[in-house]
């Protein structure tokens, strides 16, 4: 990235983490799209490595988990066998959030299956220093994933939502209306008052507002899975270390005791070495 000045790199990254598309950043900064993509990939890889290293031995108390939909190349229904073989189609980003510090310690991009749920929970377990209370939605894949990763060493509950059917002939682009929810204790002794997925569901909105690739009903989708992975890593680096949470008045990393100051964009770029 020696062809881009430090100031130009800051401008590009600042625009990307605020949800601008590659072509919009090109117009704003006069930097070629392929150069922006190379910076995104290099920095995303560095951000992923850094967070994987520092998010260890975390003293979290309450974790909320959810998965958010996106797609690569084309939506699943529009993909043929050849496209699917190249990685195109629907994909899901599994995300864990500390309800107290709002830190996102890990995420996983893949399919919405029990296998991915297990690998995601194994990753989460390896980052925790103590027993936690975990809340997920009612997706059945979590049952096997949580049990396989944590065994009995967790206080686990589900917030199972009840949805109504759409009206006849109605076309919808979002889930059906939620008619209510039920708290189900799966294992251990979770605090009933803290069985909630409110924070992680709000995090879904932050992702869609801060990453152009997650914007619904647009052509702003990833063409390759690795590009999506780098974009998500950059997003969470900025979210955890650079972005002040409105309620906490500090960044999630500061609240969790991982950082002692608000990172500037330049510090984030310095991870490139």
N, C-alpha and C positions, 0 to 999 in steps of 0.2 A: 504493500500500500504506500510505497514511498513516492508514487506519482501524485498522490493527493496531499495537500498541505494539512496541517493539524487543524486549522480553522475550517477547512472544507469538510474534513471528516466529522467534526463536531456538528456542522450544519446538517449533514446527511443523517447522522444518527439521531439528532434531536427531532428531525422531521419524521423519521421512521417510527420512533417510539411514541409519537403522538398520533399515529394511525394514518399517515399519508401513504399513498401508493407509490410504487417505484417510479412510474411515469410522472406523477406529481412532484416527487422529489427531484427528478431530472429537470423539470421545468423551473423549479424554485432555485436550484443550486447550480444549474448548468453543468452538472456532472453526468457523464454517460451512464445509461442504465446498467450495462454490464459491469462497470466499475462499482456502482452502488451495490449490485448483487454480490460481487466478490467481497466487498467490505462487510456486507451482512453475513455472508457465510463464514468468513474468517473470525469476525467478532462474535458471532453466535456460537461458534465452536469454543472460543476462549471463555465466553460467559458460562457455557454449560460445564466446562471443566472446572472453572473456579467455584461455581455453586456446588457442584458435586463434592468438592474438597472441603468446603467450609461448613456445609450443612450436615454436620455430624455431632453426635452426642447432645442433641437438642432436648432441653427440659420442658417440653410442651405438656400441657394438661388436657386440652380438648382439641381434637382434630375433626374437621369436616371435610368430606370428600364428595366430589361430583365429577361428571364427565360431560364434555361439551362437543357438539358435532361440528364438523367441517368436511371438506372434500378436497381431493387432489386430482387435478386434471379434468375431471367431470364427475357429476353425481353418479352414484352406483347404478341407478336405473338407465343411465345413458352410456354405460361402459360395455364394450364387448369383451370377449375372452382375452384378446390380445392386449387391450388397454389394462385390464385387471392384472395381467401377468407382469406389466411394467409398473404396478403400484398405484394405478388410478382407481378412483372410487371414493366412497365414504370413509372417513376416518374419525376417530374420537380422541380427544385429549383428556386424559385422567388427571385431575388436579387435587392436591391435598392442601388444606389451609389451616393454620393455627388460629383458632377462634379468638385467642387473647392478644397475640402480637400481630395478627394478620399476615404473618410470614407464610410464603409458599415454599416449603422445603423440597418438594419434588413434584414431578409431573411425568406422564408417559403418553406418547402418541402411538396409536395403533387401533385395534378393533375393539368392539364392545363385547368381549367374550370373557369367559371364566379364566382362560389362560392369561390374558392380559391383566385381569383383576388380580390374579395371584402374583404375577411379577411386579405389579405396581405396589401391592401391599408388602411384598418382600423388601422392596426398595425403601418404602416408608419405615418399616420396622428397623432397618439398619441405620437409620438416622436418629432414632429416639433413644434417650438415656433412661427412660422410665416408662412405667405403665401409663396408658392414656385412655381417655374416653373418646371413642370414635363414633361418628354419626354419618351414615350414608343414606341415599334414597333407597327405594325398595327394589332396585335392580337385582335380580336373582344371582347374577355373577358374583356379587360381593360376598354372598354367603360362603361359597367355596374359597374365594380369594382370601378373605379375612381369617377364616378358620385354618386354612393351610399355612398362612404366614405367621399368625400370632398364636394359634392354639388357644388355650384358656387364659393367656396372659394379656387380656384386654377387656375393657368394659365397652361393649359394642351394642349399638342400637340403630334401628332404621326409622326414618320418617317416611312412612308409606303414604303417598298421595292418592286421592281418589279423583279420577277425571270423568267428566261427562262426555257423552258422544256429541259430535258436531251435528248441526242441523242438516236436514236432507238437502243435498245439492250445494252445500256451503263449501267453498274453497278456502282453506286456511293455510297459513304459512308459519304457524306457531302451535304449540301444544294446545289441546282442548282445555276448556275452562276447568280449573281445579275446584272441586266441590267440597273438599275437606282433606284432612290428613289423619293418620293414626300413628302413634308412637309405639314401636314394638321393640322390646328388650330382647336381644339375641343371646348375649352372653355376659357374664360378669354382673356388676352392680352399677350401671351408669346412673348419673344424676338425672332424674326424669325432667327436671326443669331446663336442663341444658341439652336435651335431645332436639337438635335443630340443624338445618342446612341453610339458614338464612344468609350467613356470611359468604359461604362458597357460591351460592346462587348469585349473590351480588357481584362476586368475582367474575362470574361468567359475563356480566355486562361490561366490566372493566376490560376483559379480553376483547370483546367485540368492538369496543370503542377505541382501543389502543392498538389493535392490529388489523390492518386493512384486509388481510387474508381471511378474517373471521366475520367480515361484514356480510349480512344476509342479502339475498336478492340483488347481487351485483356480479360483475365479472372479475372481481378481485379475489381470485383463489390461487392457491399454489399450483404450479405446474409439476413440481417434484416434491416428494416426501421430505427429502433432506432440506429443501428450502424452507418448508414449514417448520421443521425442527429447529433450524437456526433462528427463525423469526421468533418462535416461542421462547427460546433460551435468552435472546436479547430482551424480549419483553419482560421476562421475570427478573432479569438482572436489573433492569431499570426500575421495575416495580418494587423489588425488595430493597434496593440500595439507594436509589436516586429520588424516588417519588415520595413526598411527604403525605402520609395518610391523614385525611381531614379530621378524623376522630382522635388519633394518637398524637398528632402534631409533630411526629417524628417519622422516620421511615420504619417499615417492619423490621429490617435488619438491626436498626438501633434499638427498637423495643425488645428484640430477642437477645440483645447483648452481643451480637456478632459484629456490628460496626459501631464506631464512636462518633461518626459525623455523617452528614448528608453527602453522598458522593456526587461529584460533578460529572458531566458527560465526558470531560477530558480524562478523568480517572477511569471511567469505564473503558474508554478507548485504549488506555494505557495497558490493559490486559493483553493486548496484542503483542506486547514485548518489543 
